[in-house]
Amino acid sequence: MNILAELQSRFARVLTDYTTPDQVAQFAAMVRPAQDARFGDYQANCAMPLAKQAGMNPRDLATQIIGKLDLSDLCHPAEIAGPGFINLKVRDDVLQAIVNKVDGDPRLGVETVPTPRSIIVDFSGPNVAKPMHVGHLRSTVIGAAIDRTLRFLGHNVVSDNHLGDWGTQFGMILYGYKNFLDQAAYQKNAVDELARLYRLVNTVSDYLTAKASLPRLAADLNSAKDRVAAAEAENAKDKAAQAALKKLRTEVTVATDDLKSAEKKVAAGDADPVIRDLAEKHSNIARAARDETAKLHAGDSENRKLWNEFLPACITALNKIYDRLGVRFDKVLGESFYDPFLEEVVKDLKAKGLARESDGAQCVFLDGRAAPFIVQKADGAFTYATTDLATINYRLRQFQADAILYVVDDRQSDHFEMLFETTRLLGNTAVDLRHVKFGTVMGEDGKPFKTRAGDTVGLESLLDEAIREARKIVDENDDAKRDDNEQPAPELDEATRAAVAEAVGLGGIKYADLHHNRESDYIFSWSKMLAKTGDTATYMQYAYARTRGILRRAEAAGTAVGDAELVLTLPAERHLGLHIARFPEAIAAMVNDYRPNLLTSYLFDLANGFSSFYDACPVMKEPDAKLRASRLKLVDLTGRIIRQGLELLGIPVCERM
Ligand code: ARG
């Protein structure tokens, strides 16, 4: 049972007397868990804004609302505090009954949804044959957590890995393969060699492009400076002129940065004899690589053959990472899969008058947007946009999708806004399209995260490093092991240590991606990620292992959990019980706006509640046998919820640590 949802729905029924039907839900949502336990378990803050709307006194309104609410089967009589807060406290006997029910429920109180939806979760989506980076890892971790949680709730989920397997990187790789291949290296490790070729072609091409752009960038900067000087000379004091001047100054800053970064690239290339030499011999490399892509798309037999050779190797390498992360996909339908449908998409857009030609390209112009959504370039090439439109058509047709979630970097916000708008214009208004966006992972230097070696992290090595770092903690911890007032824990054997290091290392990486508000950037730090105390996976994993240790020792002492009745006597016990009862609320909050951090913060509070309970309430030392059995049960139940919650997040637990 979801207590919060029940309270909100009872409030909603009463609130219809005080506001319009479309606003009821919004005011009912103002019933929330209390911030401070002194004010009860839940608090409703709706009386103040409602009273304002209705021109009433808020305390009077609160009194009226309470008078109409029937909560006696759930709560103690409601109390009004301050300007009109309504404080609610769940009846102890009711709470105890709920917790006992959760205990007997394999789903731990979380009901499946009454009307399952068909939901596509589009996540991971790395660009194959390029090294996968931490951004794709974040998508993978967040996407998999959402995927598992929706399934747990009973939705019909299709997880789909929209691989970038048809993009311009293949042109670079094809060009590299034909010109710079190291055959021996390719035989040894095809994927590494392809990644090297990609980087090589990309660097040379970037260098040449930067070099060619220097005069233009310098001219842009000068012209921006001239315009600032002209505006300053005019010395207009009105607001509009000041704003225009400010904008011009920003243009100077941007132009300065652009020029600087191009100069930096050129300097780096100039300093590297290999790059300089290749640039000289392959001066048209960018165009040549584009031509290779075009040939591939046009069906050129050699390029298709090579593509068919590259792809399986790349997918095998990706699968190794997915296996380690415990992630699986129902579908792996990459961009190449949609190639046959692209022409049709553009035709349809033209027929419906949505796409029109502009500078030779086919564009969808959307209201209030400076740039159009380009669905076919002047050279005839289709785009990322065309592919995503074709993908939506397919998902609607094939899976009758009610919702499609795109777990993708927030730098693609514009793309998804335009994609969704175009889809609506095409008449597909029923499907719920969501960009579940996330921010950038930053290094401790404040720049996007890179390894010490300086290049964007190869994910395999990142995972290995996490496990090595975690192993240090596991080894250190053996000495400092707490004894939980009882037997000291036995030393862990080698196999257990390795397993714990793996769980802590990978769990730590995942937790870091999950527990930050997904929309914010965060700083990647091993020490924070693997800390034993604080809001980390390690802390939760220890809390779980601690519950298991207590139960093992109890069993060894002949006290099994059995079918004792759970009783909540002391405040710390009740507090933990309330938390246990709130597991369904945490799950509902997480899927409401696809925010895994709401589940991690719930688990963190639960682990803290457990710790306070264990400090305040004796378990094995409790003389009353019934109470002892009840407390053991509470220990067991807490452990099961932590395990279930972490499992939904994709974080493994260990029985001993
Ligand atoms: N391959 C894309 C990238 O790396 C992500 C794909 C996301 N999914 C989608 N349907 N566009 O940026």
Residues whose N, C-alpha, C, O or C-beta is under 5 A from the ligand:
A	BS01	LIG	D122 S124 G125 P126 N127 H162 G164 V408
